[in-house]
Amino acid sequence: MLRAASSPARAAVRRFSNSLIRRDSFVCSSFLAQHVSNTSSLPKDHRFVRSCAYIRESCRTVRLLQEQTFFSFSVHPLQVWRLSTHEGCVIADQLLHARHVSTASFELQTDNDVVRFSINKHPHKNGSPTKVKKRIKKSKKAKVHELRFYRLKAKKKMNSPNPEVRIRYKLEKAKRKEEWLIEKLRNFEVPKAPAERYDPEILTEEEKHYLKRTGEKKKNYVPVGRRRVFGGVVLNMHLHWKKHETVKVICKPCRPGQIHEYADELTRLSKGIAIDIKPDNTIIFYRGKNYVQPKVMSPPDTLSKEKALEKYKFEQSLEHTSQFIERLEKELEEYHDHLLRFKKEKEGALVHSGAQN
């Protein structure tokens, strides 16, 4: 069986010239490796033996790609195009590498009677490859010089004798900071969970009066400070409702009208009932007649304690920055009005002096 398999291979080798063997034809080598099981029966030419193991690995890759329907040879192995030694080695290298890459693509091109293989080269839409810009890594000295240049430029604007230049520089800097703060605050936006269906209990006036007096007498309370409404506030309300029917929520600091926003938000999160809102920014909440403590007492659509504090700091900074921008814009308008008045006075003085002459 070995002799029968090796005889066609020997005939094929004799039929090819030394130049063909020297070039290591890729397709011819694949044909020999497919029909020859033992390399000891092949010619002992050092050029042939040297690439024998290489050829076998290449042919296994060819069979693998054939099974994956990338391409198939429909011509006789002896009537194929020849590849040079360099091209054959490059193709084999790429094929061997492609065996271990799941996203590799194999392309066969036949332009101008020349066979070319390409691995991991995806076709471009416009036909021309896109140039990837290399990021030049700056040295430490170059970075220091660049920072020094920008500092000197900013110092020159700050110490400019023209007031408009100084105001515009501060205004641009404040607007950049405002945009940065808005981007930061977007990271703290939590999508609200869909509202759960629940029947709000209807209380009579007598029940409301009784619960209001009960809530005023009791000392249990939950503070809402600068972090505003977050998960910990709702958690504390549920912990108080474990032993008490009512709980007071004291909001300090609180702007005018903000107490009603807190009441609506806490009603949505805790499923409680707001009994009374006092002028001293205190809200009395009632847990309800059929209250059942939830398994997760801190709602998932709320911020944590640390995140709530960070959000408050960014909001305070944004508020002060917006006020500073308004003040600078007002100063710029006043400066322009001053220039117009000075220009009119100067023109009036010139007209008056011309009339006297």
DAJOVEN-V292569 format. One record per residue. N is the residue number from 1. RES is the residue in one small letter. PHI is phi as a letter, one per 30 degrees, with the letter a starting at -180 (* if undefined). PSI is psi in whole degrees, 0 to 359 (999 if undefined). NEAR is the number of other C-alpha atoms within 8 Angstrom. Layout:
BEGIN
n:N res:RES phi:PHI psi:PSI near:NEAR
n:N res:RES phi:PHI psi:PSI near:NEAR
END
This chain:
BEGIN
n:1 res:m phi:* psi:323 near:4
n:2 res:l phi:d psi:319 near:7
n:3 res:r phi:d psi:321 near:6
n:4 res:a phi:d psi:324 near:7
n:5 res:a phi:d psi:331 near:11
n:6 res:s phi:d psi:339 near:12
n:7 res:s phi:d psi:315 near:8
n:8 res:p phi:d psi:328 near:8
n:9 res:a phi:d psi:318 near:12
n:10 res:r phi:d psi:319 near:10
n:11 res:a phi:d psi:320 near:8
n:12 res:a phi:d psi:322 near:8
n:13 res:v phi:d psi:318 near:9
n:14 res:r phi:d psi:325 near:7
n:15 res:r phi:d psi:327 near:6
n:16 res:f phi:d psi:149 near:9
n:17 res:s phi:d psi:170 near:8
n:18 res:n phi:d psi:330 near:6
n:19 res:s phi:d psi:323 near:7
n:20 res:l phi:d psi:317 near:10
n:21 res:i phi:d psi:324 near:12
n:22 res:r phi:d psi:327 near:9
n:23 res:r phi:d psi:347 near:9
n:24 res:d phi:h psi:64 near:13
n:25 res:s phi:e psi:127 near:13
n:26 res:f phi:d psi:315 near:10
n:27 res:v phi:d psi:321 near:9
n:28 res:c phi:d psi:318 near:10
n:29 res:s phi:d psi:321 near:11
n:30 res:s phi:d psi:323 near:13
n:31 res:f phi:d psi:317 near:9
n:32 res:l phi:d psi:319 near:9
n:33 res:a phi:d psi:334 near:11
n:34 res:q phi:d psi:330 near:8
n:35 res:h phi:c psi:354 near:9
n:36 res:v phi:c psi:124 near:10
n:37 res:s phi:c psi:337 near:8
n:38 res:n phi:b psi:122 near:7
n:39 res:t phi:d psi:350 near:7
n:40 res:s phi:d psi:338 near:5
n:41 res:s phi:d psi:353 near:6
n:42 res:l phi:d psi:166 near:9
n:43 res:p phi:e psi:149 near:8
n:44 res:k phi:c psi:21 near:6
n:45 res:d phi:d psi:131 near:6
n:46 res:h phi:d psi:330 near:6
n:47 res:r phi:d psi:326 near:8
n:48 res:f phi:d psi:315 near:11
n:49 res:v phi:d psi:326 near:10
n:50 res:r phi:d psi:323 near:7
n:51 res:s phi:c psi:12 near:9
n:52 res:c phi:d psi:309 near:9
n:53 res:a phi:d psi:322 near:8
n:54 res:y phi:d psi:319 near:8
n:55 res:i phi:d psi:317 near:13
n:56 res:r phi:d psi:316 near:10
n:57 res:e phi:d psi:321 near:9
n:58 res:s phi:d psi:320 near:12
n:59 res:c phi:d psi:326 near:12
n:60 res:r phi:d psi:321 near:8
n:61 res:t phi:d psi:321 near:11
n:62 res:v phi:d psi:315 near:10
n:63 res:r phi:d psi:319 near:8
n:64 res:l phi:d psi:317 near:8
n:65 res:l phi:d psi:326 near:10
n:66 res:q phi:d psi:320 near:10
n:67 res:e phi:d psi:329 near:7
n:68 res:q phi:d psi:13 near:6
n:69 res:t phi:h psi:36 near:7
n:70 res:f phi:d psi:315 near:9
n:71 res:f phi:a psi:169 near:7
n:72 res:s phi:a psi:144 near:6
n:73 res:f phi:c psi:122 near:5
n:74 res:s phi:c psi:358 near:4
n:75 res:v phi:c psi:167 near:6
n:76 res:h phi:d psi:142 near:7
n:77 res:p phi:d psi:335 near:8
n:78 res:l phi:d psi:350 near:5
n:79 res:q phi:c psi:59 near:6
n:80 res:v phi:b psi:168 near:8
n:81 res:w phi:d psi:151 near:6
n:82 res:r phi:c psi:145 near:8
n:83 res:l phi:c psi:150 near:11
n:84 res:s phi:d psi:168 near:9
n:85 res:t phi:d psi:317 near:10
n:86 res:h phi:d psi:315 near:6
n:87 res:e phi:d psi:319 near:8
n:88 res:g phi:d psi:317 near:12
n:89 res:c phi:d psi:319 near:8
n:90 res:v phi:d psi:318 near:8
n:91 res:i phi:d psi:315 near:10
n:92 res:a phi:d psi:320 near:11
n:93 res:d phi:d psi:315 near:8
n:94 res:q phi:d psi:321 near:9
n:95 res:l phi:d psi:318 near:12
n:96 res:l phi:d psi:324 near:11
n:97 res:h phi:d psi:325 near:8
n:98 res:a phi:d psi:340 near:10
n:99 res:r phi:d psi:331 near:8
n:100 res:h phi:c psi:7 near:6
n:101 res:v phi:c psi:123 near:7
n:102 res:s phi:d psi:336 near:6
n:103 res:t phi:c psi:17 near:5
n:104 res:a phi:d psi:145 near:8
n:105 res:s phi:b psi:142 near:8
n:106 res:f phi:c psi:126 near:9
n:107 res:e phi:b psi:135 near:8
n:108 res:l phi:c psi:121 near:9
n:109 res:q phi:c psi:135 near:8
n:110 res:t phi:b psi:78 near:8
n:111 res:d phi:c psi:130 near:6
n:112 res:n phi:h psi:44 near:4
n:113 res:d phi:h psi:33 near:5
n:114 res:v phi:b psi:131 near:8
n:115 res:v phi:c psi:129 near:10
n:116 res:r phi:b psi:138 near:7
n:117 res:f phi:c psi:144 near:9
n:118 res:s phi:b psi:135 near:9
n:119 res:i phi:c psi:135 near:11
n:120 res:n phi:h psi:31 near:8
n:121 res:k phi:c psi:103 near:6
n:122 res:h phi:d psi:138 near:5
n:123 res:p phi:d psi:144 near:5
n:124 res:h phi:c psi:152 near:8
n:125 res:k phi:d psi:316 near:5
n:126 res:n phi:d psi:359 near:5
n:127 res:g phi:i psi:342 near:6
n:128 res:s phi:c psi:139 near:6
n:129 res:p phi:d psi:142 near:6
n:130 res:t phi:d psi:137 near:5
n:131 res:k phi:d psi:126 near:4
n:132 res:v phi:c psi:122 near:4
n:133 res:k phi:d psi:126 near:4
n:134 res:k phi:d psi:132 near:4
n:135 res:r phi:d psi:117 near:4
n:136 res:i phi:d psi:122 near:4
n:137 res:k phi:d psi:120 near:4
n:138 res:k phi:d psi:147 near:6
n:139 res:s phi:d psi:167 near:6
n:140 res:k phi:d psi:324 near:6
n:141 res:k phi:d psi:320 near:6
n:142 res:a phi:d psi:322 near:8
n:143 res:k phi:d psi:319 near:9
n:144 res:v phi:d psi:319 near:8
n:145 res:h phi:d psi:321 near:8
n:146 res:e phi:d psi:315 near:8
n:147 res:l phi:d psi:321 near:8
n:148 res:r phi:d psi:322 near:8
n:149 res:f phi:d psi:315 near:8
n:150 res:y phi:d psi:325 near:8
n:151 res:r phi:d psi:318 near:8
n:152 res:l phi:d psi:323 near:8
n:153 res:k phi:d psi:316 near:8
n:154 res:a phi:d psi:321 near:8
n:155 res:k phi:d psi:324 near:8
n:156 res:k phi:d psi:321 near:8
n:157 res:k phi:d psi:322 near:10
n:158 res:m phi:d psi:326 near:9
n:159 res:n phi:c psi:17 near:7
n:160 res:s phi:d psi:142 near:9
n:161 res:p phi:d psi:342 near:4
n:162 res:n phi:d psi:120 near:6
n:163 res:p phi:d psi:327 near:7
n:164 res:e phi:d psi:322 near:8
n:165 res:v phi:d psi:317 near:10
n:166 res:r phi:d psi:318 near:12
n:167 res:i phi:d psi:317 near:11
n:168 res:r phi:d psi:323 near:9
n:169 res:y phi:d psi:314 near:10
n:170 res:k phi:d psi:323 near:9
n:171 res:l phi:d psi:316 near:11
n:172 res:e phi:d psi:319 near:8
n:173 res:k phi:d psi:320 near:8
n:174 res:a phi:d psi:323 near:11
n:175 res:k phi:d psi:323 near:9
n:176 res:r phi:d psi:319 near:8
n:177 res:k phi:d psi:323 near:9
n:178 res:e phi:d psi:316 near:11
n:179 res:e phi:d psi:320 near:8
n:180 res:w phi:d psi:320 near:8
n:181 res:l phi:d psi:322 near:12
n:182 res:i phi:d psi:320 near:9
n:183 res:e phi:d psi:321 near:8
n:184 res:k phi:d psi:319 near:9
n:185 res:l phi:d psi:335 near:11
n:186 res:r phi:d psi:335 near:7
n:187 res:n phi:d psi:341 near:6
n:188 res:f phi:c psi:3 near:9
n:189 res:e phi:d psi:122 near:6
n:190 res:v phi:c psi:125 near:7
n:191 res:p phi:d psi:133 near:5
n:192 res:k phi:d psi:137 near:5
n:193 res:a phi:d psi:151 near:5
n:194 res:p phi:d psi:138 near:4
n:195 res:a phi:d psi:132 near:4
n:196 res:e phi:d psi:146 near:4
n:197 res:r phi:d psi:126 near:4
n:198 res:y phi:a psi:149 near:4
n:199 res:d phi:d psi:112 near:4
n:200 res:p phi:d psi:132 near:4
n:201 res:e phi:d psi:140 near:6
n:202 res:i phi:c psi:120 near:4
n:203 res:l phi:c psi:143 near:6
n:204 res:t phi:d psi:170 near:6
n:205 res:e phi:d psi:324 near:6
n:206 res:e phi:d psi:317 near:6
n:207 res:e phi:d psi:318 near:8
n:208 res:k phi:d psi:318 near:10
n:209 res:h phi:d psi:318 near:8
n:210 res:y phi:d psi:315 near:8
n:211 res:l phi:d psi:327 near:11
n:212 res:k phi:d psi:316 near:11
n:213 res:r phi:d psi:323 near:8
n:214 res:t phi:d psi:317 near:9
n:215 res:g phi:d psi:326 near:11
n:216 res:e phi:d psi:325 near:8
n:217 res:k phi:d psi:324 near:6
n:218 res:k phi:d psi:154 near:6
n:219 res:k phi:c psi:355 near:5
n:220 res:n phi:d psi:133 near:7
n:221 res:y phi:b psi:163 near:8
n:222 res:v phi:b psi:123 near:11
n:223 res:p phi:d psi:144 near:9
n:224 res:v phi:b psi:106 near:12
n:225 res:g phi:c psi:219 near:8
n:226 res:r phi:d psi:339 near:8
n:227 res:r phi:d psi:346 near:11
n:228 res:r phi:i psi:207 near:7
n:229 res:v phi:d psi:118 near:10
n:230 res:f phi:b psi:185 near:12
n:231 res:g phi:d psi:327 near:13
n:232 res:g phi:d psi:328 near:9
n:233 res:v phi:d psi:314 near:11
n:234 res:v phi:d psi:321 near:15
n:235 res:l phi:d psi:316 near:10
n:236 res:n phi:d psi:324 near:9
n:237 res:m phi:d psi:317 near:11
n:238 res:h phi:d psi:325 near:11
n:239 res:l phi:d psi:324 near:8
n:240 res:h phi:d psi:323 near:11
n:241 res:w phi:d psi:351 near:11
n:242 res:k phi:d psi:327 near:8
n:243 res:k phi:b psi:345 near:6
n:244 res:h phi:b psi:151 near:7
n:245 res:e phi:d psi:327 near:9
n:246 res:t phi:b psi:160 near:13
n:247 res:v phi:b psi:142 near:15
n:248 res:k phi:c psi:138 near:13
n:249 res:v phi:c psi:113 near:12
n:250 res:i phi:c psi:121 near:11
n:251 res:c phi:c psi:108 near:11
n:252 res:k phi:b psi:128 near:9
n:253 res:p phi:d psi:154 near:6
n:254 res:c phi:b psi:131 near:8
n:255 res:r phi:d psi:164 near:6
n:256 res:p phi:d psi:128 near:5
n:257 res:g phi:i psi:347 near:6
n:258 res:q phi:d psi:340 near:8
n:259 res:i phi:d psi:326 near:12
n:260 res:h phi:d psi:327 near:7
n:261 res:e phi:d psi:318 near:8
n:262 res:y phi:d psi:319 near:9
n:263 res:a phi:d psi:317 near:10
n:264 res:d phi:d psi:319 near:8
n:265 res:e phi:d psi:318 near:9
n:266 res:l phi:d psi:327 near:12
n:267 res:t phi:d psi:319 near:11
n:268 res:r phi:d psi:321 near:8
n:269 res:l phi:d psi:321 near:8
n:270 res:s phi:c psi:349 near:9
n:271 res:k phi:i psi:26 near:8
n:272 res:g phi:c psi:185 near:11
n:273 res:i phi:b psi:125 near:9
n:274 res:a phi:d psi:112 near:11
n:275 res:i phi:d psi:315 near:11
n:276 res:d phi:a psi:146 near:8
n:277 res:i phi:b psi:115 near:10
n:278 res:k phi:c psi:160 near:7
n:279 res:p phi:d psi:337 near:5
n:280 res:d phi:d psi:27 near:4
n:281 res:n phi:i psi:47 near:11
n:282 res:t phi:b psi:134 near:11
n:283 res:i phi:c psi:135 near:13
n:284 res:i phi:c psi:121 near:14
n:285 res:f phi:c psi:141 near:13
n:286 res:y phi:c psi:136 near:12
n:287 res:r phi:d psi:333 near:11
n:288 res:g phi:j psi:158 near:9
n:289 res:k phi:d psi:319 near:5
n:290 res:n phi:c psi:46 near:4
n:291 res:y phi:d psi:133 near:6
n:292 res:v phi:b psi:126 near:4
n:293 res:q phi:d psi:126 near:7
n:294 res:p phi:d psi:159 near:5
n:295 res:k phi:d psi:318 near:4
n:296 res:v phi:c psi:103 near:5
n:297 res:m phi:d psi:338 near:9
n:298 res:s phi:c psi:113 near:9
n:299 res:p phi:d psi:146 near:9
n:300 res:p phi:d psi:340 near:5
n:301 res:d phi:c psi:35 near:8
n:302 res:t phi:b psi:162 near:9
n:303 res:l phi:d psi:158 near:10
n:304 res:s phi:d psi:176 near:9
n:305 res:k phi:d psi:317 near:10
n:306 res:e phi:d psi:316 near:6
n:307 res:k phi:d psi:322 near:9
n:308 res:a phi:d psi:322 near:12
n:309 res:l phi:d psi:319 near:10
n:310 res:e phi:d psi:317 near:8
n:311 res:k phi:d psi:320 near:11
n:312 res:y phi:d psi:317 near:10
n:313 res:k phi:d psi:317 near:8
n:314 res:f phi:d psi:322 near:11
n:315 res:e phi:d psi:319 near:10
n:316 res:q phi:d psi:317 near:8
n:317 res:s phi:d psi:320 near:9
n:318 res:l phi:d psi:320 near:11
n:319 res:e phi:d psi:313 near:8
n:320 res:h phi:d psi:323 near:8
n:321 res:t phi:d psi:320 near:11
n:322 res:s phi:d psi:319 near:9
n:323 res:q phi:d psi:321 near:8
n:324 res:f phi:d psi:322 near:9
n:325 res:i phi:d psi:317 near:11
n:326 res:e phi:d psi:319 near:8
n:327 res:r phi:d psi:319 near:8
n:328 res:l phi:d psi:320 near:11
n:329 res:e phi:d psi:322 near:9
n:330 res:k phi:d psi:318 near:8
n:331 res:e phi:d psi:320 near:9
n:332 res:l phi:d psi:319 near:11
n:333 res:e phi:d psi:318 near:8
n:334 res:e phi:d psi:322 near:8
n:335 res:y phi:d psi:319 near:9
n:336 res:h phi:d psi:320 near:8
n:337 res:d phi:d psi:321 near:8
n:338 res:h phi:d psi:320 near:8
n:339 res:l phi:d psi:319 near:8
n:340 res:l phi:d psi:317 near:8
n:341 res:r phi:d psi:318 near:8
n:342 res:f phi:d psi:322 near:8
n:343 res:k phi:d psi:319 near:8
n:344 res:k phi:d psi:319 near:8
n:345 res:e phi:d psi:321 near:8
n:346 res:k phi:d psi:317 near:8
n:347 res:e phi:d psi:319 near:8
n:348 res:g phi:d psi:320 near:8
n:349 res:a phi:d psi:322 near:8
n:350 res:l phi:d psi:319 near:8
n:351 res:v phi:d psi:318 near:8
n:352 res:h phi:d psi:317 near:8
n:353 res:s phi:d psi:323 near:8
n:354 res:g phi:d psi:324 near:7
n:355 res:a phi:d psi:324 near:6
n:356 res:q phi:d psi:322 near:5
n:357 res:n phi:d psi:999 near:4
END
